[in-house]
Amino acid sequence: SVPGGLARAAGGEQRRWTRQAENAVVVRQLLGWRAERDPGHGLGDPLFPFSCECGNRGCEQTVTLSVTEYQRRSADGPVT
């Protein structure tokens, strides 16, 4: 158990799901930011260091991708 009553992710699949959910929030936030700042999308596709979705305990790697590239790759499975 971790502080605040939260439970640790039990296994790799749960850790993978958690990272995918976190990355999905980042995608929504970046898309919202882009729409608010530049409705014409002239800012381009921002890069972001997305969390690796491998599910391995202790993995802190990131994958720097544009939002569009992350969405494309995540449609095929976990982004690692």
mmCIF file of the N, C-alpha and C atoms, coordinates in Angstrom:
data_MODEL
# 
_entry.id   MODEL 
# 
loop_
_atom_site.group_PDB 
_atom_site.id 
_atom_site.type_symbol 
_atom_site.label_atom_id 
_atom_site.label_alt_id 
_atom_site.label_comp_id 
_atom_site.label_asym_id 
_atom_site.label_entity_id 
_atom_site.label_seq_id 
_atom_site.pdbx_PDB_ins_code 
_atom_site.Cartn_x 
_atom_site.Cartn_y 
_atom_site.Cartn_z 
_atom_site.occupancy 
_atom_site.B_iso_or_equiv 
_atom_site.pdbx_formal_charge 
_atom_site.auth_seq_id 
_atom_site.auth_comp_id 
_atom_site.auth_asym_id 
_atom_site.auth_atom_id 
_atom_site.pdbx_PDB_model_num 
ATOM 1   N N  . SER A 1 1  ? 0.842  -1.183 0.000   1.00 0.00 ? 1  SER A N  1 
ATOM 2   C CA . SER A 1 1  ? 0.000  0.000  0.000   1.00 0.00 ? 1  SER A CA 1 
ATOM 3   C C  . SER A 1 1  ? 0.887  1.245  0.000   1.00 0.00 ? 1  SER A C  1 
ATOM 4   N N  . VAL A 1 2  ? 0.419  2.274  -0.637  1.00 0.00 ? 2  VAL A N  1 
ATOM 5   C CA . VAL A 1 2  ? 1.166  3.529  -0.699  1.00 0.00 ? 2  VAL A CA 1 
ATOM 6   C C  . VAL A 1 2  ? 0.420  4.580  0.125   1.00 0.00 ? 2  VAL A C  1 
ATOM 7   N N  . PRO A 1 3  ? 1.056  5.698  0.466   1.00 0.00 ? 3  PRO A N  1 
ATOM 8   C CA . PRO A 1 3  ? 0.402  6.740  1.263   1.00 0.00 ? 3  PRO A CA 1 
ATOM 9   C C  . PRO A 1 3  ? -0.931 7.159  0.665   1.00 0.00 ? 3  PRO A C  1 
ATOM 10  N N  . GLY A 1 4  ? -1.844 7.533  1.534   1.00 0.00 ? 4  GLY A N  1 
ATOM 11  C CA . GLY A 1 4  ? -3.156 7.999  1.085   1.00 0.00 ? 4  GLY A CA 1 
ATOM 12  C C  . GLY A 1 4  ? -4.143 6.876  0.838   1.00 0.00 ? 4  GLY A C  1 
ATOM 13  N N  . GLY A 1 5  ? -3.779 5.644  1.200   1.00 0.00 ? 5  GLY A N  1 
ATOM 14  C CA . GLY A 1 5  ? -4.696 4.528  1.036   1.00 0.00 ? 5  GLY A CA 1 
ATOM 15  C C  . GLY A 1 5  ? -4.749 3.952  -0.365  1.00 0.00 ? 5  GLY A C  1 
ATOM 16  N N  . LEU A 1 6  ? -3.892 4.418  -1.251  1.00 0.00 ? 6  LEU A N  1 
ATOM 17  C CA . LEU A 1 6  ? -3.863 3.887  -2.610  1.00 0.00 ? 6  LEU A CA 1 
ATOM 18  C C  . LEU A 1 6  ? -3.122 2.552  -2.621  1.00 0.00 ? 6  LEU A C  1 
ATOM 19  N N  . ALA A 1 7  ? -3.516 1.666  -3.471  1.00 0.00 ? 7  ALA A N  1 
ATOM 20  C CA . ALA A 1 7  ? -2.847 0.367  -3.582  1.00 0.00 ? 7  ALA A CA 1 
ATOM 21  C C  . ALA A 1 7  ? -1.868 0.384  -4.749  1.00 0.00 ? 7  ALA A C  1 
ATOM 22  N N  . ARG A 1 8  ? -0.784 -0.327 -4.614  1.00 0.00 ? 8  ARG A N  1 
ATOM 23  C CA . ARG A 1 8  ? 0.171  -0.467 -5.714  1.00 0.00 ? 8  ARG A CA 1 
ATOM 24  C C  . ARG A 1 8  ? -0.440 -1.352 -6.803  1.00 0.00 ? 8  ARG A C  1 
ATOM 25  N N  . ALA A 1 9  ? -0.040 -1.094 -8.041  1.00 0.00 ? 9  ALA A N  1 
ATOM 26  C CA . ALA A 1 9  ? -0.486 -1.945 -9.147  1.00 0.00 ? 9  ALA A CA 1 
ATOM 27  C C  . ALA A 1 9  ? 0.041  -3.354 -8.910  1.00 0.00 ? 9  ALA A C  1 
ATOM 28  N N  . ALA A 1 10 ? -0.842 -4.321 -8.942  1.00 0.00 ? 10 ALA A N  1 
ATOM 29  C CA . ALA A 1 10 ? -0.491 -5.697 -8.584  1.00 0.00 ? 10 ALA A CA 1 
ATOM 30  C C  . ALA A 1 10 ? 0.460  -6.354 -9.572  1.00 0.00 ? 10 ALA A C  1 
ATOM 31  N N  . GLY A 1 11 ? 0.171  -6.265 -10.826 1.00 0.00 ? 11 GLY A N  1 
ATOM 32  C CA . GLY A 1 11 ? 0.984  -6.965 -11.814 1.00 0.00 ? 11 GLY A CA 1 
ATOM 33  C C  . GLY A 1 11 ? 1.237  -6.103 -13.024 1.00 0.00 ? 11 GLY A C  1 
ATOM 34  N N  . GLY A 1 12 ? 1.981  -6.682 -13.963 1.00 0.00 ? 12 GLY A N  1 
ATOM 35  C CA . GLY A 1 12 ? 2.352  -5.952 -15.170 1.00 0.00 ? 12 GLY A CA 1 
ATOM 36  C C  . GLY A 1 12 ? 1.171  -5.451 -15.972 1.00 0.00 ? 12 GLY A C  1 
ATOM 37  N N  . GLU A 1 13 ? 0.139  -6.262 -16.068 1.00 0.00 ? 13 GLU A N  1 
ATOM 38  C CA . GLU A 1 13 ? -1.036 -5.853 -16.850 1.00 0.00 ? 13 GLU A CA 1 
ATOM 39  C C  . GLU A 1 13 ? -1.715 -4.635 -16.224 1.00 0.00 ? 13 GLU A C  1 
ATOM 40  N N  . GLN A 1 14 ? -1.815 -4.625 -14.908 1.00 0.00 ? 14 GLN A N  1 
ATOM 41  C CA . GLN A 1 14 ? -2.426 -3.488 -14.223 1.00 0.00 ? 14 GLN A CA 1 
ATOM 42  C C  . GLN A 1 14 ? -1.548 -2.244 -14.339 1.00 0.00 ? 14 GLN A C  1 
ATOM 43  N N  . ARG A 1 15 ? -0.217 -2.424 -14.224 1.00 0.00 ? 15 ARG A N  1 
ATOM 44  C CA . ARG A 1 15 ? 0.690  -1.284 -14.412 1.00 0.00 ? 15 ARG A CA 1 
ATOM 45  C C  . ARG A 1 15 ? 0.588  -0.754 -15.841 1.00 0.00 ? 15 ARG A C  1 
ATOM 46  N N  . ARG A 1 16 ? 0.496  -1.643 -16.818 1.00 0.00 ? 16 ARG A N  1 
ATOM 47  C CA . ARG A 1 16 ? 0.356  -1.233 -18.229 1.00 0.00 ? 16 ARG A CA 1 
ATOM 48  C C  . ARG A 1 16 ? -0.934 -0.425 -18.411 1.00 0.00 ? 16 ARG A C  1 
ATOM 49  N N  . TRP A 1 17 ? -2.016 -0.927 -17.835 1.00 0.00 ? 17 TRP A N  1 
ATOM 50  C CA . TRP A 1 17 ? -3.308 -0.235 -17.963 1.00 0.00 ? 17 TRP A CA 1 
ATOM 51  C C  . TRP A 1 17 ? -3.227 1.155  -17.328 1.00 0.00 ? 17 TRP A C  1 
ATOM 52  N N  . THR A 1 18 ? -2.574 1.242  -16.156 1.00 0.00 ? 18 THR A N  1 
ATOM 53  C CA . THR A 1 18 ? -2.444 2.527  -15.467 1.00 0.00 ? 18 THR A CA 1 
ATOM 54  C C  . THR A 1 18 ? -1.667 3.519  -16.321 1.00 0.00 ? 18 THR A C  1 
ATOM 55  N N  . ARG A 1 19 ? -0.551 3.090  -16.905 1.00 0.00 ? 19 ARG A N  1 
ATOM 56  C CA . ARG A 1 19 ? 0.241  3.978  -17.763 1.00 0.00 ? 19 ARG A CA 1 
ATOM 57  C C  . ARG A 1 19 ? -0.545 4.408  -19.000 1.00 0.00 ? 19 ARG A C  1 
ATOM 58  N N  . GLN A 1 20 ? -1.302 3.485  -19.584 1.00 0.00 ? 20 GLN A N  1 
ATOM 59  C CA . GLN A 1 20 ? -2.123 3.831  -20.750 1.00 0.00 ? 20 GLN A CA 1 
ATOM 60  C C  . GLN A 1 20 ? -3.176 4.866  -20.366 1.00 0.00 ? 20 GLN A C  1 
ATOM 61  N N  . ALA A 1 21 ? -3.779 4.705  -19.203 1.00 0.00 ? 21 ALA A N  1 
ATOM 62  C CA . ALA A 1 21 ? -4.785 5.664  -18.739 1.00 0.00 ? 21 ALA A CA 1 
ATOM 63  C C  . ALA A 1 21 ? -4.152 7.032  -18.496 1.00 0.00 ? 21 ALA A C  1 
ATOM 64  N N  . GLU A 1 22 ? -2.961 7.053  -17.888 1.00 0.00 ? 22 GLU A N  1 
ATOM 65  C CA . GLU A 1 22 ? -2.253 8.319  -17.665 1.00 0.00 ? 22 GLU A CA 1 
ATOM 66  C C  . GLU A 1 22 ? -1.910 8.991  -18.993 1.00 0.00 ? 22 GLU A C  1 
ATOM 67  N N  . ASN A 1 23 ? -1.423 8.225  -19.944 1.00 0.00 ? 23 ASN A N  1 
ATOM 68  C CA . ASN A 1 23 ? -1.080 8.786  -21.250 1.00 0.00 ? 23 ASN A CA 1 
ATOM 69  C C  . ASN A 1 23 ? -2.322 9.299  -21.975 1.00 0.00 ? 23 ASN A C  1 
ATOM 70  N N  . ALA A 1 24 ? -3.444 8.628  -21.813 1.00 0.00 ? 24 ALA A N  1 
ATOM 71  C CA . ALA A 1 24 ? -4.697 9.081  -22.445 1.00 0.00 ? 24 ALA A CA 1 
ATOM 72  C C  . ALA A 1 24 ? -5.112 10.445 -21.897 1.00 0.00 ? 24 ALA A C  1 
ATOM 73  N N  . VAL A 1 25 ? -4.898 10.662 -20.600 1.00 0.00 ? 25 VAL A N  1 
ATOM 74  C CA . VAL A 1 25 ? -5.203 11.965 -19.995 1.00 0.00 ? 25 VAL A CA 1 
ATOM 75  C C  . VAL A 1 25 ? -4.301 13.030 -20.601 1.00 0.00 ? 25 VAL A C  1 
ATOM 76  N N  . VAL A 1 26 ? -3.024 12.716 -20.765 1.00 0.00 ? 26 VAL A N  1 
ATOM 77  C CA . VAL A 1 26 ? -2.085 13.667 -21.366 1.00 0.00 ? 26 VAL A CA 1 
ATOM 78  C C  . VAL A 1 26 ? -2.534 14.026 -22.780 1.00 0.00 ? 26 VAL A C  1 
ATOM 79  N N  . VAL A 1 27 ? -2.945 13.043 -23.557 1.00 0.00 ? 27 VAL A N  1 
ATOM 80  C CA . VAL A 1 27 ? -3.414 13.300 -24.928 1.00 0.00 ? 27 VAL A CA 1 
ATOM 81  C C  . VAL A 1 27 ? -4.590 14.275 -24.896 1.00 0.00 ? 27 VAL A C  1 
ATOM 82  N N  . ARG A 1 28 ? -5.571 14.008 -24.038 1.00 0.00 ? 28 ARG A N  1 
ATOM 83  C CA . ARG A 1 28 ? -6.741 14.906 -23.952 1.00 0.00 ? 28 ARG A CA 1 
ATOM 84  C C  . ARG A 1 28 ? -6.317 16.320 -23.558 1.00 0.00 ? 28 ARG A C  1 
ATOM 85  N N  . GLN A 1 29 ? -5.393 16.428 -22.609 1.00 0.00 ? 29 GLN A N  1 
ATOM 86  C CA . GLN A 1 29 ? -4.948 17.750 -22.166 1.00 0.00 ? 29 GLN A CA 1 
ATOM 87  C C  . GLN A 1 29 ? -4.195 18.484 -23.273 1.00 0.00 ? 29 GLN A C  1 
ATOM 88  N N  . LEU A 1 30 ? -3.317 17.786 -23.979 1.00 0.00 ? 30 LEU A N  1 
ATOM 89  C CA . LEU A 1 30 ? -2.576 18.427 -25.058 1.00 0.00 ? 30 LEU A CA 1 
ATOM 90  C C  . LEU A 1 30 ? -3.496 18.850 -26.196 1.00 0.00 ? 30 LEU A C  1 
ATOM 91  N N  . LEU A 1 31 ? -4.455 18.008 -26.529 1.00 0.00 ? 31 LEU A N  1 
ATOM 92  C CA . LEU A 1 31 ? -5.404 18.377 -27.588 1.00 0.00 ? 31 LEU A CA 1 
ATOM 93  C C  . LEU A 1 31 ? -6.257 19.573 -27.165 1.00 0.00 ? 31 LEU A C  1 
ATOM 94  N N  . GLY A 1 32 ? -6.662 19.602 -25.893 1.00 0.00 ? 32 GLY A N  1 
ATOM 95  C CA . GLY A 1 32 ? -7.427 20.737 -25.377 1.00 0.00 ? 32 GLY A CA 1 
ATOM 96  C C  . GLY A 1 32 ? -6.606 22.013 -25.377 1.00 0.00 ? 32 GLY A C  1 
ATOM 97  N N  . TRP A 1 33 ? -5.343 21.897 -24.968 1.00 0.00 ? 33 TRP A N  1 
ATOM 98  C CA . TRP A 1 33 ? -4.442 23.048 -24.965 1.00 0.00 ? 33 TRP A CA 1 
ATOM 99  C C  . TRP A 1 33 ? -4.287 23.602 -26.374 1.00 0.00 ? 33 TRP A C  1 
ATOM 100 N N  . ARG A 1 34 ? -4.067 22.699 -27.312 1.00 0.00 ? 34 ARG A N  1 
ATOM 101 C CA . ARG A 1 34 ? -3.877 23.133 -28.699 1.00 0.00 ? 34 ARG A CA 1 
ATOM 102 C C  . ARG A 1 34 ? -5.136 23.804 -29.227 1.00 0.00 ? 34 ARG A C  1 
ATOM 103 N N  . ALA A 1 35 ? -6.297 23.243 -28.957 1.00 0.00 ? 35 ALA A N  1 
ATOM 104 C CA . ALA A 1 35 ? -7.554 23.820 -29.447 1.00 0.00 ? 35 ALA A CA 1 
ATOM 105 C C  . ALA A 1 35 ? -7.816 25.189 -28.827 1.00 0.00 ? 35 ALA A C  1 
ATOM 106 N N  . GLU A 1 36 ? -7.455 25.338 -27.558 1.00 0.00 ? 36 GLU A N  1 
ATOM 107 C CA . GLU A 1 36 ? -7.678 26.617 -26.867 1.00 0.00 ? 36 GLU A CA 1 
ATOM 108 C C  . GLU A 1 36 ? -6.698 27.687 -27.331 1.00 0.00 ? 36 GLU A C  1 
ATOM 109 N N  . ARG A 1 37 ? -5.435 27.310 -27.481 1.00 0.00 ? 37 ARG A N  1 
ATOM 110 C CA . ARG A 1 37 ? -4.387 28.269 -27.846 1.00 0.00 ? 37 ARG A CA 1 
ATOM 111 C C  . ARG A 1 37 ? -4.415 28.647 -29.319 1.00 0.00 ? 37 ARG A C  1 
ATOM 112 N N  . ASP A 1 38 ? -4.784 27.710 -30.148 1.00 0.00 ? 38 ASP A N  1 
ATOM 113 C CA . ASP A 1 38 ? -4.704 27.938 -31.587 1.00 0.00 ? 38 ASP A CA 1 
ATOM 114 C C  . ASP A 1 38 ? -5.770 27.116 -32.299 1.00 0.00 ? 38 ASP A C  1 
ATOM 115 N N  . PRO A 1 39 ? -6.995 27.646 -32.379 1.00 0.00 ? 39 PRO A N  1 
ATOM 116 C CA . PRO A 1 39 ? -8.077 26.880 -33.009 1.00 0.00 ? 39 PRO A CA 1 
ATOM 117 C C  . PRO A 1 39 ? -7.780 26.437 -34.437 1.00 0.00 ? 39 PRO A C  1 
ATOM 118 N N  . GLY A 1 40 ? -6.898 27.133 -35.146 1.00 0.00 ? 40 GLY A N  1 
ATOM 119 C CA . GLY A 1 40 ? -6.542 26.764 -36.512 1.00 0.00 ? 40 GLY A CA 1 
ATOM 120 C C  . GLY A 1 40 ? -5.467 25.699 -36.571 1.00 0.00 ? 40 GLY A C  1 
ATOM 121 N N  . HIS A 1 41 ? -4.975 25.253 -35.414 1.00 0.00 ? 41 HIS A N  1 
ATOM 122 C CA . HIS A 1 41 ? -3.945 24.220 -35.307 1.00 0.00 ? 41 HIS A CA 1 
ATOM 123 C C  . HIS A 1 41 ? -2.630 24.594 -35.983 1.00 0.00 ? 41 HIS A C  1 
ATOM 124 N N  . GLY A 1 42 ? -2.324 25.883 -36.020 1.00 0.00 ? 42 GLY A N  1 
ATOM 125 C CA . GLY A 1 42 ? -1.059 26.319 -36.587 1.00 0.00 ? 42 GLY A CA 1 
ATOM 126 C C  . GLY A 1 42 ? 0.135  26.004 -35.687 1.00 0.00 ? 42 GLY A C  1 
ATOM 127 N N  . LEU A 1 43 ? -0.129 25.611 -34.435 1.00 0.00 ? 43 LEU A N  1 
ATOM 128 C CA . LEU A 1 43 ? 0.960  25.280 -33.522 1.00 0.00 ? 43 LEU A CA 1 
ATOM 129 C C  . LEU A 1 43 ? 1.601  23.946 -33.847 1.00 0.00 ? 43 LEU A C  1 
ATOM 130 N N  . GLY A 1 44 ? 0.963  23.171 -34.679 1.00 0.00 ? 44 GLY A N  1 
ATOM 131 C CA . GLY A 1 44 ? 1.500  21.860 -35.014 1.00 0.00 ? 44 GLY A CA 1 
ATOM 132 C C  . GLY A 1 44 ? 1.124  20.830 -33.970 1.00 0.00 ? 44 GLY A C  1 
ATOM 133 N N  . ASP A 1 45 ? 1.799  19.732 -34.004 1.00 0.00 ? 45 ASP A N  1 
ATOM 134 C CA . ASP A 1 45 ? 1.507  18.596 -33.139 1.00 0.00 ? 45 ASP A CA 1 
ATOM 135 C C  . ASP A 1 45 ? 2.576  18.543 -32.047 1.00 0.00 ? 45 ASP A C  1 
ATOM 136 N N  . PRO A 1 46 ? 2.246  18.967 -30.817 1.00 0.00 ? 46 PRO A N  1 
ATOM 137 C CA . PRO A 1 46 ? 3.275  19.047 -29.781 1.00 0.00 ? 46 PRO A CA 1 
ATOM 138 C C  . PRO A 1 46 ? 3.875  17.691 -29.427 1.00 0.00 ? 46 PRO A C  1 
ATOM 139 N N  . LEU A 1 47 ? 5.163  17.713 -29.092 1.00 0.00 ? 47 LEU A N  1 
ATOM 140 C CA . LEU A 1 47 ? 5.846  16.509 -28.627 1.00 0.00 ? 47 LEU A CA 1 
ATOM 141 C C  . LEU A 1 47 ? 5.696  16.415 -27.121 1.00 0.00 ? 47 LEU A C  1 
ATOM 142 N N  . PHE A 1 48 ? 5.640  15.190 -26.618 1.00 0.00 ? 48 PHE A N  1 
ATOM 143 C CA . PHE A 1 48 ? 5.521  14.976 -25.180 1.00 0.00 ? 48 PHE A CA 1 
ATOM 144 C C  . PHE A 1 48 ? 6.211  13.670 -24.806 1.00 0.00 ? 48 PHE A C  1 
ATOM 145 N N  . PRO A 1 49 ? 6.877  13.618 -23.659 1.00 0.00 ? 49 PRO A N  1 
ATOM 146 C CA . PRO A 1 49 ? 7.500  12.367 -23.212 1.00 0.00 ? 49 PRO A CA 1 
ATOM 147 C C  . PRO A 1 49 ? 6.464  11.460 -22.534 1.00 0.00 ? 49 PRO A C  1 
ATOM 148 N N  . PHE A 1 50 ? 5.796  10.626 -23.308 1.00 0.00 ? 50 PHE A N  1 
ATOM 149 C CA . PHE A 1 50 ? 4.787  9.702  -22.780 1.00 0.00 ? 50 PHE A CA 1 
ATOM 150 C C  . PHE A 1 50 ? 5.459  8.599  -21.970 1.00 0.00 ? 50 PHE A C  1 
ATOM 151 N N  . SER A 1 51 ? 4.786  8.136  -20.923 1.00 0.00 ? 51 SER A N  1 
ATOM 152 C CA . SER A 1 51 ? 5.307  7.035  -20.107 1.00 0.00 ? 51 SER A CA 1 
ATOM 153 C C  . SER A 1 51 ? 5.314  5.745  -20.911 1.00 0.00 ? 51 SER A C  1 
ATOM 154 N N  . CYS A 1 52 ? 6.379  4.969  -20.735 1.00 0.00 ? 52 CYS A N  1 
ATOM 155 C CA . CYS A 1 52 ? 6.461  3.645  -21.346 1.00 0.00 ? 52 CYS A CA 1 
ATOM 156 C C  . CYS A 1 52 ? 5.330  2.778  -20.783 1.00 0.00 ? 52 CYS A C  1 
ATOM 157 N N  . GLU A 1 53 ? 4.688  2.025  -21.621 1.00 0.00 ? 53 GLU A N  1 
ATOM 158 C CA . GLU A 1 53 ? 3.551  1.191  -21.218 1.00 0.00 ? 53 GLU A CA 1 
ATOM 159 C C  . GLU A 1 53 ? 3.914  -0.291 -21.148 1.00 0.00 ? 53 GLU A C  1 
ATOM 160 N N  . CYS A 1 54 ? 5.191  -0.574 -20.863 1.00 0.00 ? 54 CYS A N  1 
ATOM 161 C CA . CYS A 1 54 ? 5.645  -1.966 -20.866 1.00 0.00 ? 54 CYS A CA 1 
ATOM 162 C C  . CYS A 1 54 ? 5.073  -2.787 -19.709 1.00 0.00 ? 54 CYS A C  1 
ATOM 163 N N  . GLY A 1 55 ? 4.754  -2.159 -18.586 1.00 0.00 ? 55 GLY A N  1 
ATOM 164 C CA . GLY A 1 55 ? 4.219  -2.890 -17.443 1.00 0.00 ? 55 GLY A CA 1 
ATOM 165 C C  . GLY A 1 55 ? 5.268  -3.453 -16.510 1.00 0.00 ? 55 GLY A C  1 
ATOM 166 N N  . ASN A 1 56 ? 6.549  -3.247 -16.821 1.00 0.00 ? 56 ASN A N  1 
ATOM 167 C CA . ASN A 1 56 ? 7.619  -3.750 -15.955 1.00 0.00 ? 56 ASN A CA 1 
ATOM 168 C C  . ASN A 1 56 ? 7.741  -2.895 -14.702 1.00 0.00 ? 56 ASN A C  1 
ATOM 169 N N  . ARG A 1 57 ? 7.824  -3.541 -13.557 1.00 0.00 ? 57 ARG A N  1 
ATOM 170 C CA . ARG A 1 57 ? 7.975  -2.836 -12.285 1.00 0.00 ? 57 ARG A CA 1 
ATOM 171 C C  . ARG A 1 57 ? 9.248  -1.994 -12.323 1.00 0.00 ? 57 ARG A C  1 
ATOM 172 N N  . GLY A 1 58 ? 9.112  -0.741 -11.908 1.00 0.00 ? 58 GLY A N  1 
ATOM 173 C CA . GLY A 1 58 ? 10.253 0.152  -11.822 1.00 0.00 ? 58 GLY A CA 1 
ATOM 174 C C  . GLY A 1 58 ? 10.635 0.849  -13.121 1.00 0.00 ? 58 GLY A C  1 
ATOM 175 N N  . CYS A 1 59 ? 9.967  0.550  -14.221 1.00 0.00 ? 59 CYS A N  1 
ATOM 176 C CA . CYS A 1 59 ? 10.300 1.204  -15.492 1.00 0.00 ? 59 CYS A CA 1 
ATOM 177 C C  . CYS A 1 59 ? 9.931  2.683  -15.414 1.00 0.00 ? 59 CYS A C  1 
ATOM 178 N N  . GLU A 1 60 ? 10.894 3.530  -15.726 1.00 0.00 ? 60 GLU A N  1 
ATOM 179 C CA . GLU A 1 60 ? 10.678 4.973  -15.731 1.00 0.00 ? 60 GLU A CA 1 
ATOM 180 C C  . GLU A 1 60 ? 10.995 5.575  -17.095 1.00 0.00 ? 60 GLU A C  1 
ATOM 181 N N  . GLN A 1 61 ? 11.071 4.732  -18.117 1.00 0.00 ? 61 GLN A N  1 
ATOM 182 C CA . GLN A 1 61 ? 11.391 5.199  -19.463 1.00 0.00 ? 61 GLN A CA 1 
ATOM 183 C C  . GLN A 1 61 ? 10.237 6.022  -20.029 1.00 0.00 ? 61 GLN A C  1 
ATOM 184 N N  . THR A 1 62 ? 10.562 6.895  -20.945 1.00 0.00 ? 62 THR A N  1 
ATOM 185 C CA . THR A 1 62 ? 9.553  7.657  -21.664 1.00 0.00 ? 62 THR A CA 1 
ATOM 186 C C  . THR A 1 62 ? 9.783  7.493  -23.161 1.00 0.00 ? 62 THR A C  1 
ATOM 187 N N  . VAL A 1 63 ? 8.748  7.796  -23.920 1.00 0.00 ? 63 VAL A N  1 
ATOM 188 C CA . VAL A 1 63 ? 8.799  7.751  -25.377 1.00 0.00 ? 63 VAL A CA 1 
ATOM 189 C C  . VAL A 1 63 ? 8.301  9.111  -25.852 1.00 0.00 ? 63 VAL A C  1 
ATOM 190 N N  . THR A 1 64 ? 9.197  9.921  -26.422 1.00 0.00 ? 64 THR A N  1 
ATOM 191 C CA . THR A 1 64 ? 8.809  11.257 -26.865 1.00 0.00 ? 64 THR A CA 1 
ATOM 192 C C  . THR A 1 64 ? 8.200  11.164 -28.262 1.00 0.00 ? 64 THR A C  1 
ATOM 193 N N  . LEU A 1 65 ? 6.927  11.500 -28.314 1.00 0.00 ? 65 LEU A N  1 
ATOM 194 C CA . LEU A 1 65 ? 6.163  11.408 -29.562 1.00 0.00 ? 65 LEU A CA 1 
ATOM 195 C C  . LEU A 1 65 ? 5.228  12.602 -29.680 1.00 0.00 ? 65 LEU A C  1 
ATOM 196 N N  . SER A 1 66 ? 4.779  12.861 -30.891 1.00 0.00 ? 66 SER A N  1 
ATOM 197 C CA . SER A 1 66 ? 3.693  13.825 -31.066 1.00 0.00 ? 66 SER A CA 1 
ATOM 198 C C  . SER A 1 66 ? 2.403  13.140 -30.634 1.00 0.00 ? 66 SER A C  1 
ATOM 199 N N  . VAL A 1 67 ? 1.387  13.919 -30.372 1.00 0.00 ? 67 VAL A N  1 
ATOM 200 C CA . VAL A 1 67 ? 0.096  13.364 -29.979 1.00 0.00 ? 67 VAL A CA 1 
ATOM 201 C C  . VAL A 1 67 ? -0.435 12.433 -31.066 1.00 0.00 ? 67 VAL A C  1 
ATOM 202 N N  . THR A 1 68 ? -0.333 12.867 -32.310 1.00 0.00 ? 68 THR A N  1 
ATOM 203 C CA . THR A 1 68 ? -0.819 12.058 -33.425 1.00 0.00 ? 68 THR A CA 1 
ATOM 204 C C  . THR A 1 68 ? -0.084 10.730 -33.513 1.00 0.00 ? 68 THR A C  1 
ATOM 205 N N  . GLU A 1 69 ? 1.253  10.767 -33.364 1.00 0.00 ? 69 GLU A N  1 
ATOM 206 C CA . GLU A 1 69 ? 2.034  9.537  -33.427 1.00 0.00 ? 69 GLU A CA 1 
ATOM 207 C C  . GLU A 1 69 ? 1.712  8.621  -32.243 1.00 0.00 ? 69 GLU A C  1 
ATOM 208 N N  . TYR A 1 70 ? 1.531  9.195  -31.063 1.00 0.00 ? 70 TYR A N  1 
ATOM 209 C CA . TYR A 1 70 ? 1.157  8.373  -29.901 1.00 0.00 ? 70 TYR A CA 1 
ATOM 210 C C  . TYR A 1 70 ? -0.184 7.680  -30.171 1.00 0.00 ? 70 TYR A C  1 
ATOM 211 N N  . GLN A 1 71 ? -1.159 8.424  -30.662 1.00 0.00 ? 71 GLN A N  1 
ATOM 212 C CA . GLN A 1 71 ? -2.475 7.837  -30.937 1.00 0.00 ? 71 GLN A CA 1 
ATOM 213 C C  . GLN A 1 71 ? -2.365 6.720  -31.969 1.00 0.00 ? 71 GLN A C  1 
ATOM 214 N N  . ARG A 1 72 ? -1.573 6.923  -33.005 1.00 0.00 ? 72 ARG A N  1 
ATOM 215 C CA . ARG A 1 72 ? -1.398 5.903  -34.039 1.00 0.00 ? 72 ARG A CA 1 
ATOM 216 C C  . ARG A 1 72 ? -0.762 4.648  -33.444 1.00 0.00 ? 72 ARG A C  1 
ATOM 217 N N  . ARG A 1 73 ? 0.321  4.830  -32.693 1.00 0.00 ? 73 ARG A N  1 
ATOM 218 C CA . ARG A 1 73 ? 1.022  3.676  -32.127 1.00 0.00 ? 73 ARG A CA 1 
ATOM 219 C C  . ARG A 1 73 ? 0.206  2.972  -31.051 1.00 0.00 ? 73 ARG A C  1 
ATOM 220 N N  . SER A 1 74 ? -0.526 3.724  -30.229 1.00 0.00 ? 74 SER A N  1 
ATOM 221 C CA . SER A 1 74 ? -1.291 3.101  -29.153 1.00 0.00 ? 74 SER A CA 1 
ATOM 222 C C  . SER A 1 74 ? -2.473 2.302  -29.693 1.00 0.00 ? 74 SER A C  1 
ATOM 223 N N  . ALA A 1 75 ? -2.926 2.603  -30.893 1.00 0.00 ? 75 ALA A N  1 
ATOM 224 C CA . ALA A 1 75 ? -4.012 1.829  -31.502 1.00 0.00 ? 75 ALA A CA 1 
ATOM 225 C C  . ALA A 1 75 ? -3.554 0.392  -31.787 1.00 0.00 ? 75 ALA A C  1 
ATOM 226 N N  . ASP A 1 76 ? -2.233 0.208  -31.932 1.00 0.00 ? 76 ASP A N  1 
ATOM 227 C CA . ASP A 1 76 ? -1.674 -1.120 -32.205 1.00 0.00 ? 76 ASP A CA 1 
ATOM 228 C C  . ASP A 1 76 ? -1.269 -1.886 -30.958 1.00 0.00 ? 76 ASP A C  1 
ATOM 229 N N  . GLY A 1 77 ? -1.392 -1.245 -29.784 1.00 0.00 ? 77 GLY A N  1 
ATOM 230 C CA . GLY A 1 77 ? -1.018 -1.901 -28.539 1.00 0.00 ? 77 GLY A CA 1 
ATOM 231 C C  . GLY A 1 77 ? -0.198 -0.967 -27.658 1.00 0.00 ? 77 GLY A C  1 
ATOM 232 N N  . PRO A 1 78 ? 0.366  -1.494 -26.574 1.00 0.00 ? 78 PRO A N  1 
ATOM 233 C CA . PRO A 1 78 ? 1.134  -0.643 -25.660 1.00 0.00 ? 78 PRO A CA 1 
ATOM 234 C C  . PRO A 1 78 ? 2.307  0.051  -26.349 1.00 0.00 ? 78 PRO A C  1 
ATOM 235 N N  . VAL A 1 79 ? 2.519  1.303  -25.989 1.00 0.00 ? 79 VAL A N  1 
ATOM 236 C CA . VAL A 1 79 ? 3.624  2.079  -26.530 1.00 0.00 ? 79 VAL A CA 1 
ATOM 237 C C  . VAL A 1 79 ? 4.820  1.884  -25.609 1.00 0.00 ? 79 VAL A C  1 
ATOM 238 N N  . THR A 1 80 ? 5.902  1.341  -26.151 1.00 0.00 ? 80 THR A N  1 
ATOM 239 C CA . THR A 1 80 ? 7.104  1.106  -25.346 1.00 0.00 ? 80 THR A CA 1 
ATOM 240 C C  . THR A 1 80 ? 8.303  1.734  -26.007 1.00 0.00 ? 80 THR A C  1 
# 
